[in-house]
């Protein structure tokens, strides 16, 4: 038995371009923050399970 609904998107060309732009921006933001976290860790070398 399914307990959740599933939706299928059918965006037009303008919406596809907007979605792709947002995904690219989010990817860059994620990679930038991940790089900051690795550089902070390499400078401090202390075990951390969450952001300070």
C-alpha distance matrix in Angstrom:
0.0 3.8 6.4 9.3 11.3 13.2 16.8 19.4 23.0 25.9 28.9 32.4 35.1 36.3 32.9 32.4 35.8 34.9 31.6 33.5 36.3 34.0 32.3 35.8 37.1 34.2 34.7 38.4 37.9 35.6 38.0 41.0 39.5 38.5 42.1 43.5 41.6 42.9 46.4 46.4 45.2 47.9 50.5 49.6 48.2 46.6 43.1 40.7 37.0 36.8 39.0 42.3
3.8 0.0 3.8 5.7 7.7 9.6 13.3 16.0 19.5 22.5 25.4 29.0 31.7 32.7 29.2 28.8 32.1 31.2 27.9 29.9 32.6 30.3 28.7 32.3 33.5 30.6 31.3 35.0 34.5 32.3 34.9 37.7 36.4 35.6 39.2 40.6 38.8 40.2 43.7 43.7 42.8 45.5 48.0 47.2 46.0 44.5 41.1 38.5 34.9 34.4 36.4 39.7
6.4 3.8 0.0 3.8 7.0 9.9 13.4 16.7 19.8 23.1 25.6 29.3 32.0 32.5 28.9 28.8 31.9 30.6 27.4 29.6 32.0 29.3 28.0 31.6 32.4 29.4 30.4 34.0 33.1 31.0 33.8 36.5 34.8 34.3 37.9 39.0 37.2 38.9 42.2 42.0 41.2 44.1 46.4 45.5 44.4 42.7 39.4 36.6 32.9 32.2 34.1 37.3
9.3 5.7 3.8 0.0 3.8 6.6 9.9 13.4 16.2 19.6 21.9 25.6 28.3 28.8 25.1 25.1 28.2 26.8 23.7 26.0 28.3 25.8 24.6 28.2 29.0 26.2 27.4 30.9 30.1 28.3 31.2 33.7 32.3 32.0 35.6 36.7 35.2 36.9 40.2 40.0 39.5 42.4 44.7 43.9 43.1 41.6 38.5 35.5 32.0 31.0 32.5 35.8
11.3 7.7 7.0 3.8 0.0 3.8 6.6 10.2 13.0 16.3 18.8 22.4 25.3 25.9 22.3 22.5 25.8 24.5 21.6 24.1 26.6 24.3 23.3 27.1 28.0 25.6 26.9 30.4 29.9 28.4 31.3 33.8 32.7 32.6 36.1 37.3 36.2 38.0 41.1 41.1 40.9 43.7 45.9 45.4 44.8 43.5 40.5 37.5 34.1 32.9 34.1 37.4
13.2 9.6 9.9 6.6 3.8 0.0 3.8 6.8 9.9 13.2 15.8 19.5 22.2 23.1 19.7 19.4 22.8 21.9 18.9 21.2 23.9 21.9 20.7 24.4 25.7 23.5 24.5 28.1 28.0 26.6 29.2 31.9 31.2 31.0 34.4 35.9 34.9 36.5 39.6 40.0 39.8 42.3 44.7 44.5 43.9 42.8 40.0 37.1 33.9 32.7 33.8 37.2
16.8 13.3 13.4 9.9 6.6 3.8 0.0 3.8 6.5 9.7 12.3 15.9 18.8 19.6 16.2 16.3 19.8 18.9 16.2 18.7 21.4 19.8 19.0 22.6 24.0 22.2 23.5 27.0 27.0 26.0 28.7 31.2 30.9 31.0 34.1 35.6 35.1 36.8 39.6 40.2 40.3 42.8 45.0 45.1 44.7 43.8 41.2 38.3 35.2 33.7 34.4 37.8
19.4 16.0 16.7 13.4 10.2 6.8 3.8 0.0 3.8 6.6 9.6 13.1 15.8 17.2 14.1 13.7 17.4 17.2 14.5 16.7 19.8 18.7 17.8 21.2 23.0 21.7 22.7 26.1 26.6 25.8 28.2 30.8 30.9 31.0 33.9 35.7 35.4 36.8 39.6 40.5 40.7 42.9 45.2 45.6 45.2 44.7 42.3 39.4 36.5 35.1 35.6 39.1
23.0 19.5 19.8 16.2 13.0 9.9 6.5 3.8 0.0 3.8 5.9 9.6 12.3 13.5 10.4 10.2 13.9 13.7 11.4 13.8 16.7 15.9 15.5 18.8 20.5 19.7 20.9 24.0 24.7 24.4 26.7 29.1 29.5 29.9 32.6 34.3 34.4 36.0 38.5 39.5 40.0 42.1 44.2 44.8 44.7 44.4 42.2 39.3 36.6 34.9 35.0 38.4
25.9 22.5 23.1 19.6 16.3 13.2 9.7 6.6 3.8 0.0 3.8 6.7 9.7 11.5 9.2 9.1 12.9 13.4 11.9 14.0 16.9 16.9 16.9 19.7 21.6 21.4 22.5 25.4 26.4 26.5 28.6 30.9 31.6 32.1 34.6 36.4 36.8 38.2 40.6 41.8 42.5 44.4 46.5 47.3 47.3 47.2 45.1 42.3 39.8 38.0 37.9 41.3
28.9 25.4 25.6 21.9 18.8 15.8 12.3 9.6 5.9 3.8 0.0 3.8 6.6 7.8 5.5 6.0 9.5 9.9 9.2 11.4 13.9 14.2 14.8 17.3 19.1 19.3 20.7 23.2 24.3 24.8 26.8 28.8 29.8 30.7 32.9 34.5 35.3 36.9 38.9 40.1 41.2 43.0 44.9 45.9 46.1 46.2 44.4 41.5 39.2 37.2 36.8 40.0
32.4 29.0 29.3 25.6 22.4 19.5 15.9 13.1 9.6 6.7 3.8 0.0 3.8 5.6 5.3 6.2 8.8 10.0 10.5 12.2 14.3 15.5 16.4 18.3 20.1 21.0 22.3 24.4 25.8 26.7 28.5 30.3 31.6 32.6 34.5 36.2 37.3 38.8 40.6 42.0 43.2 44.8 46.6 47.9 48.3 48.5 46.9 44.1 42.0 39.9 39.2 42.4
35.1 31.7 32.0 28.3 25.3 22.2 18.8 15.8 12.3 9.7 6.6 3.8 0.0 3.8 5.5 5.0 6.3 8.7 9.9 10.5 12.3 14.4 15.3 16.5 18.5 20.0 21.0 22.7 24.4 25.7 27.0 28.6 30.4 31.4 32.9 34.8 36.2 37.4 39.0 40.7 42.0 43.4 45.1 46.7 47.1 47.7 46.3 43.6 41.8 39.8 38.9 41.9
36.3 32.7 32.5 28.8 25.9 23.1 19.6 17.2 13.5 11.5 7.8 5.6 3.8 0.0 3.8 5.4 5.2 6.3 8.7 10.0 10.7 12.5 14.4 15.5 16.8 18.5 20.1 21.4 22.8 24.5 26.0 27.3 28.9 30.4 31.8 33.3 34.9 36.5 37.8 39.3 40.9 42.4 43.8 45.3 46.1 46.5 45.4 42.5 40.8 38.5 37.3 40.2
32.9 29.2 28.9 25.1 22.3 19.7 16.2 14.1 10.4 9.2 5.5 5.3 5.5 3.8 0.0 3.8 5.4 5.0 6.1 8.5 9.7 10.5 12.2 14.1 15.3 16.4 18.2 20.0 21.0 22.3 24.3 25.7 26.9 28.3 30.1 31.6 32.8 34.5 36.1 37.4 38.8 40.5 42.1 43.3 43.9 44.2 42.8 39.8 38.0 35.7 34.7 37.6
32.4 28.8 28.8 25.1 22.5 19.4 16.3 13.7 10.2 9.1 6.0 6.2 5.0 5.4 3.8 0.0 3.8 5.4 5.1 6.1 8.5 9.9 10.5 12.2 14.2 15.3 16.3 18.4 19.9 20.9 22.4 24.2 25.7 26.7 28.4 30.2 31.4 32.8 34.5 36.1 37.3 38.8 40.6 42.0 42.4 42.8 41.4 38.7 36.8 34.8 34.0 37.1
35.8 32.1 31.9 28.2 25.8 22.8 19.8 17.4 13.9 12.9 9.5 8.8 6.3 5.2 5.4 3.8 0.0 3.8 5.5 5.1 6.1 8.7 9.9 10.5 12.3 14.3 15.3 16.6 18.4 20.0 21.2 22.6 24.5 25.7 27.0 28.7 30.4 31.7 33.0 34.7 36.3 37.5 39.1 40.7 41.4 42.1 41.0 38.3 36.8 34.7 33.5 36.4
34.9 31.2 30.6 26.8 24.5 21.9 18.9 17.2 13.7 13.4 9.9 10.0 8.7 6.3 5.0 5.4 3.8 0.0 3.8 5.4 5.1 6.2 8.6 9.9 10.6 12.3 14.2 15.5 16.5 18.3 20.1 21.2 22.6 24.3 25.8 27.1 28.7 30.4 31.7 33.0 34.7 36.3 37.7 39.1 39.9 40.3 39.2 36.3 34.8 32.4 31.0 33.9
31.6 27.9 27.4 23.7 21.6 18.9 16.2 14.5 11.4 11.9 9.2 10.5 9.9 8.7 6.1 5.1 5.5 3.8 0.0 3.8 5.4 5.2 6.1 8.6 9.9 10.5 12.2 14.3 15.3 16.3 18.3 19.9 21.1 22.3 24.2 25.7 26.9 28.5 30.2 31.5 32.8 34.5 36.2 37.4 37.9 38.2 36.8 34.0 32.2 30.0 29.0 32.1
33.5 29.9 29.6 26.0 24.1 21.2 18.7 16.7 13.8 14.0 11.4 12.2 10.5 10.0 8.5 6.1 5.1 5.4 3.8 0.0 3.8 5.5 5.1 6.1 8.6 9.8 10.4 12.3 14.2 15.2 16.5 18.3 20.0 20.9 22.4 24.4 25.7 26.9 28.5 30.2 31.5 32.9 34.7 36.2 36.6 37.3 36.1 33.5 32.0 30.0 29.0 32.1
36.3 32.6 32.0 28.3 26.6 23.9 21.4 19.8 16.7 16.9 13.9 14.3 12.3 10.7 9.7 8.5 6.1 5.1 5.4 3.8 0.0 3.8 5.5 5.2 6.2 8.6 9.9 10.8 12.4 14.3 15.6 16.6 18.5 20.0 21.2 22.7 24.5 26.0 27.1 28.7 30.4 31.8 33.2 34.8 35.6 36.3 35.5 32.8 31.6 29.3 27.9 30.7
34.0 30.3 29.3 25.8 24.3 21.9 19.8 18.7 15.9 16.9 14.2 15.5 14.4 12.5 10.5 9.9 8.7 6.2 5.2 5.5 3.8 0.0 3.8 5.4 5.1 6.1 8.5 9.9 10.5 12.1 14.2 15.3 16.5 18.1 19.9 21.1 22.5 24.3 25.7 26.9 28.5 30.2 31.6 32.9 33.7 34.1 33.0 30.2 28.7 26.3 24.9 27.8
32.3 28.7 28.0 24.6 23.3 20.7 19.0 17.8 15.5 16.9 14.8 16.4 15.3 14.4 12.2 10.5 9.9 8.6 6.1 5.1 5.5 3.8 0.0 3.8 5.5 5.1 6.0 8.6 9.8 10.4 12.2 14.1 15.3 16.3 18.2 19.9 21.0 22.4 24.2 25.6 26.9 28.5 30.2 31.5 31.9 32.4 31.1 28.5 26.9 24.9 23.9 27.1
35.8 32.3 31.6 28.2 27.1 24.4 22.6 21.2 18.8 19.7 17.3 18.3 16.5 15.5 14.1 12.2 10.5 9.9 8.6 6.1 5.2 5.4 3.8 0.0 3.8 5.5 5.1 6.2 8.6 9.9 10.7 12.2 14.3 15.3 16.5 18.4 20.0 21.2 22.6 24.4 25.8 27.0 28.7 30.4 31.0 31.8 31.0 28.5 27.5 25.5 24.2 27.2
37.1 33.5 32.4 29.0 28.0 25.7 24.0 23.0 20.5 21.6 19.1 20.1 18.5 16.8 15.3 14.2 12.3 10.6 9.9 8.6 6.2 5.1 5.5 3.8 0.0 3.8 5.5 5.2 6.2 8.6 10.0 10.6 12.3 14.2 15.4 16.6 18.4 20.1 21.2 22.5 24.4 25.8 27.1 28.6 29.6 30.4 29.7 27.1 26.2 23.8 22.1 24.8
34.2 30.6 29.4 26.2 25.6 23.5 22.2 21.7 19.7 21.4 19.3 21.0 20.0 18.5 16.4 15.3 14.3 12.3 10.5 9.8 8.6 6.1 5.1 5.5 3.8 0.0 3.8 5.5 5.0 6.1 8.6 9.8 10.6 12.1 14.1 15.3 16.4 18.3 19.9 21.0 22.5 24.3 25.8 26.9 27.7 28.0 27.0 24.2 23.0 20.7 19.3 22.3
34.7 31.3 30.4 27.4 26.9 24.5 23.5 22.7 20.9 22.5 20.7 22.3 21.0 20.1 18.2 16.3 15.3 14.2 12.2 10.4 9.9 8.5 6.0 5.1 5.5 3.8 0.0 3.8 5.5 5.2 6.2 8.5 10.0 10.5 12.2 14.3 15.4 16.5 18.3 20.0 21.1 22.5 24.4 25.8 26.2 26.9 25.9 23.6 22.5 20.7 19.6 22.7
38.4 35.0 34.0 30.9 30.4 28.1 27.0 26.1 24.0 25.4 23.2 24.4 22.7 21.4 20.0 18.4 16.6 15.5 14.3 12.3 10.8 9.9 8.6 6.2 5.2 5.5 3.8 0.0 3.8 5.5 5.2 6.0 8.6 9.8 10.5 12.3 14.2 15.4 16.4 18.3 20.0 21.0 22.5 24.3 25.1 26.2 25.8 23.5 23.0 21.1 19.4 22.1
37.9 34.5 33.1 30.1 29.9 28.0 27.0 26.6 24.7 26.4 24.3 25.8 24.4 22.8 21.0 19.9 18.4 16.5 15.3 14.2 12.4 10.5 9.8 8.6 6.2 5.0 5.5 3.8 0.0 3.8 5.5 5.1 6.2 8.5 9.9 10.6 12.4 14.3 15.4 16.5 18.4 20.1 21.2 22.6 23.6 24.3 23.8 21.2 20.7 18.3 16.3 19.0
35.6 32.3 31.0 28.3 28.4 26.6 26.0 25.8 24.4 26.5 24.8 26.7 25.7 24.5 22.3 20.9 20.0 18.3 16.3 15.2 14.3 12.1 10.4 9.9 8.6 6.1 5.2 5.5 3.8 0.0 3.8 5.5 5.3 6.0 8.5 9.9 10.6 12.3 14.2 15.3 16.5 18.4 20.0 21.1 21.6 22.1 21.2 18.7 17.8 15.9 14.5 17.6
38.0 34.9 33.8 31.2 31.3 29.2 28.7 28.2 26.7 28.6 26.8 28.5 27.0 26.0 24.3 22.4 21.2 20.1 18.3 16.5 15.6 14.2 12.2 10.7 10.0 8.6 6.2 5.2 5.5 3.8 0.0 3.8 5.5 5.0 6.1 8.6 9.8 10.5 12.2 14.1 15.3 16.4 18.3 19.9 20.3 21.4 20.9 18.9 18.6 17.2 15.8 18.7
41.0 37.7 36.5 33.7 33.8 31.9 31.2 30.8 29.1 30.9 28.8 30.3 28.6 27.3 25.7 24.2 22.6 21.2 19.9 18.3 16.6 15.3 14.1 12.2 10.6 9.8 8.5 6.0 5.1 5.5 3.8 0.0 3.8 5.4 5.1 6.3 8.7 10.0 10.6 12.3 14.3 15.4 16.6 18.4 19.5 20.7 20.8 18.8 19.0 17.2 15.0 17.3
39.5 36.4 34.8 32.3 32.7 31.2 30.9 30.9 29.5 31.6 29.8 31.6 30.4 28.9 26.9 25.7 24.5 22.6 21.1 20.0 18.5 16.5 15.3 14.3 12.3 10.6 10.0 8.6 6.2 5.3 5.5 3.8 0.0 3.8 5.4 5.0 6.2 8.7 9.9 10.4 12.3 14.3 15.3 16.4 17.5 18.2 17.9 15.5 15.6 13.5 11.3 13.7
38.5 35.6 34.3 32.0 32.6 31.0 31.0 31.0 29.9 32.1 30.7 32.6 31.4 30.4 28.3 26.7 25.7 24.3 22.3 20.9 20.0 18.1 16.3 15.3 14.2 12.1 10.5 9.8 8.5 6.0 5.0 5.4 3.8 0.0 3.8 5.4 5.1 6.3 8.7 9.9 10.6 12.4 14.3 15.4 15.7 16.5 16.0 14.0 14.0 12.7 11.4 14.2
42.1 39.2 37.9 35.6 36.1 34.4 34.1 33.9 32.6 34.6 32.9 34.5 32.9 31.8 30.1 28.4 27.0 25.8 24.2 22.4 21.2 19.9 18.2 16.5 15.4 14.1 12.2 10.5 9.9 8.5 6.1 5.1 5.4 3.8 0.0 3.8 5.4 5.2 6.1 8.5 9.8 10.6 12.3 14.3 14.9 16.5 16.7 15.4 16.3 15.2 13.5 15.7
43.5 40.6 39.0 36.7 37.3 35.9 35.6 35.7 34.3 36.4 34.5 36.2 34.8 33.3 31.6 30.2 28.7 27.1 25.7 24.4 22.7 21.1 19.9 18.4 16.6 15.3 14.3 12.3 10.6 9.9 8.6 6.3 5.0 5.4 3.8 0.0 3.8 5.5 5.2 6.1 8.5 9.9 10.6 12.2 13.7 15.0 15.6 14.0 15.3 13.7 11.3 12.8
41.6 38.8 37.2 35.2 36.2 34.9 35.1 35.4 34.4 36.8 35.3 37.3 36.2 34.9 32.8 31.4 30.4 28.7 26.9 25.7 24.5 22.5 21.0 20.0 18.4 16.4 15.4 14.2 12.4 10.6 9.8 8.7 6.2 5.1 5.4 3.8 0.0 3.8 5.5 5.1 6.2 8.6 10.0 10.6 11.3 12.1 12.2 10.4 11.6 10.4 8.5 10.5
42.9 40.2 38.9 36.9 38.0 36.5 36.8 36.8 36.0 38.2 36.9 38.8 37.4 36.5 34.5 32.8 31.7 30.4 28.5 26.9 26.0 24.3 22.4 21.2 20.1 18.3 16.5 15.4 14.3 12.3 10.5 10.0 8.7 6.3 5.2 5.5 3.8 0.0 3.8 5.4 5.1 6.1 8.6 10.0 9.9 11.6 11.9 11.3 12.8 12.7 11.5 13.4
46.4 43.7 42.2 40.2 41.1 39.6 39.6 39.6 38.5 40.6 38.9 40.6 39.0 37.8 36.1 34.5 33.0 31.7 30.2 28.5 27.1 25.7 24.2 22.6 21.2 19.9 18.3 16.4 15.4 14.2 12.2 10.6 9.9 8.7 6.1 5.2 5.5 3.8 0.0 3.8 5.4 5.1 6.2 8.7 9.8 12.1 13.5 13.2 15.5 15.0 13.1 14.1
46.4 43.7 42.0 40.0 41.1 40.0 40.2 40.5 39.5 41.8 40.1 42.0 40.7 39.3 37.4 36.1 34.7 33.0 31.5 30.2 28.7 26.9 25.6 24.4 22.5 21.0 20.0 18.3 16.5 15.3 14.1 12.3 10.4 9.9 8.5 6.1 5.1 5.4 3.8 0.0 3.8 5.5 5.2 6.2 8.1 9.7 11.4 10.7 13.3 12.6 10.4 10.7
45.2 42.8 41.2 39.5 40.9 39.8 40.3 40.7 40.0 42.5 41.2 43.2 42.0 40.9 38.8 37.3 36.3 34.7 32.8 31.5 30.4 28.5 26.9 25.8 24.4 22.5 21.1 20.0 18.4 16.5 15.3 14.3 12.3 10.6 9.8 8.5 6.2 5.1 5.4 3.8 0.0 3.8 5.4 5.2 5.2 6.8 8.2 8.4 11.2 11.6 10.5 11.1
47.9 45.5 44.1 42.4 43.7 42.3 42.8 42.9 42.1 44.4 43.0 44.8 43.4 42.4 40.5 38.8 37.5 36.3 34.5 32.9 31.8 30.2 28.5 27.0 25.8 24.3 22.5 21.0 20.1 18.4 16.4 15.4 14.3 12.4 10.6 9.9 8.6 6.1 5.1 5.5 3.8 0.0 3.8 5.7 5.4 8.6 10.7 11.8 14.7 15.3 14.3 14.7
50.5 48.0 46.4 44.7 45.9 44.7 45.0 45.2 44.2 46.5 44.9 46.6 45.1 43.8 42.1 40.6 39.1 37.7 36.2 34.7 33.2 31.6 30.2 28.7 27.1 25.8 24.4 22.5 21.2 20.0 18.3 16.6 15.3 14.3 12.3 10.6 10.0 8.6 6.2 5.2 5.4 3.8 0.0 3.8 6.0 9.0 11.9 12.8 16.2 16.3 14.6 14.1
49.6 47.2 45.5 43.9 45.4 44.5 45.1 45.6 44.8 47.3 45.9 47.9 46.7 45.3 43.3 42.0 40.7 39.1 37.4 36.2 34.8 32.9 31.5 30.4 28.6 26.9 25.8 24.3 22.6 21.1 19.9 18.4 16.4 15.4 14.3 12.2 10.6 10.0 8.7 6.2 5.2 5.7 3.8 0.0 3.8 5.7 9.0 10.2 13.8 14.2 12.9 11.9
48.2 46.0 44.4 43.1 44.8 43.9 44.7 45.2 44.7 47.3 46.1 48.3 47.1 46.1 43.9 42.4 41.4 39.9 37.9 36.6 35.6 33.7 31.9 31.0 29.6 27.7 26.2 25.1 23.6 21.6 20.3 19.5 17.5 15.7 14.9 13.7 11.3 9.9 9.8 8.1 5.2 5.4 6.0 3.8 0.0 3.8 6.8 9.0 12.6 14.0 13.7 13.3
46.6 44.5 42.7 41.6 43.5 42.8 43.8 44.7 44.4 47.2 46.2 48.5 47.7 46.5 44.2 42.8 42.1 40.3 38.2 37.3 36.3 34.1 32.4 31.8 30.4 28.0 26.9 26.2 24.3 22.1 21.4 20.7 18.2 16.5 16.5 15.0 12.1 11.6 12.1 9.7 6.8 8.6 9.0 5.7 3.8 0.0 3.8 6.3 10.0 11.6 11.9 11.2
43.1 41.1 39.4 38.5 40.5 40.0 41.2 42.3 42.2 45.1 44.4 46.9 46.3 45.4 42.8 41.4 41.0 39.2 36.8 36.1 35.5 33.0 31.1 31.0 29.7 27.0 25.9 25.8 23.8 21.2 20.9 20.8 17.9 16.0 16.7 15.6 12.2 11.9 13.5 11.4 8.2 10.7 11.9 9.0 6.8 3.8 0.0 3.8 6.8 9.4 10.8 11.0
40.7 38.5 36.6 35.5 37.5 37.1 38.3 39.4 39.3 42.3 41.5 44.1 43.6 42.5 39.8 38.7 38.3 36.3 34.0 33.5 32.8 30.2 28.5 28.5 27.1 24.2 23.6 23.5 21.2 18.7 18.9 18.8 15.5 14.0 15.4 14.0 10.4 11.3 13.2 10.7 8.4 11.8 12.8 10.2 9.0 6.3 3.8 0.0 3.8 5.6 7.2 7.9
37.0 34.9 32.9 32.0 34.1 33.9 35.2 36.5 36.6 39.8 39.2 42.0 41.8 40.8 38.0 36.8 36.8 34.8 32.2 32.0 31.6 28.7 26.9 27.5 26.2 23.0 22.5 23.0 20.7 17.8 18.6 19.0 15.6 14.0 16.3 15.3 11.6 12.8 15.5 13.3 11.2 14.7 16.2 13.8 12.6 10.0 6.8 3.8 0.0 3.8 7.1 9.0
36.8 34.4 32.2 31.0 32.9 32.7 33.7 35.1 34.9 38.0 37.2 39.9 39.8 38.5 35.7 34.8 34.7 32.4 30.0 30.0 29.3 26.3 24.9 25.5 23.8 20.7 20.7 21.1 18.3 15.9 17.2 17.2 13.5 12.7 15.2 13.7 10.4 12.7 15.0 12.6 11.6 15.3 16.3 14.2 14.0 11.6 9.4 5.6 3.8 0.0 3.8 6.3
39.0 36.4 34.1 32.5 34.1 33.8 34.4 35.6 35.0 37.9 36.8 39.2 38.9 37.3 34.7 34.0 33.5 31.0 29.0 29.0 27.9 24.9 23.9 24.2 22.1 19.3 19.6 19.4 16.3 14.5 15.8 15.0 11.3 11.4 13.5 11.3 8.5 11.5 13.1 10.4 10.5 14.3 14.6 12.9 13.7 11.9 10.8 7.2 7.1 3.8 0.0 3.8
42.3 39.7 37.3 35.8 37.4 37.2 37.8 39.1 38.4 41.3 40.0 42.4 41.9 40.2 37.6 37.1 36.4 33.9 32.1 32.1 30.7 27.8 27.1 27.2 24.8 22.3 22.7 22.1 19.0 17.6 18.7 17.3 13.7 14.2 15.7 12.8 10.5 13.4 14.1 10.7 11.1 14.7 14.1 11.9 13.3 11.2 11.0 7.9 9.0 6.3 3.8 0.0
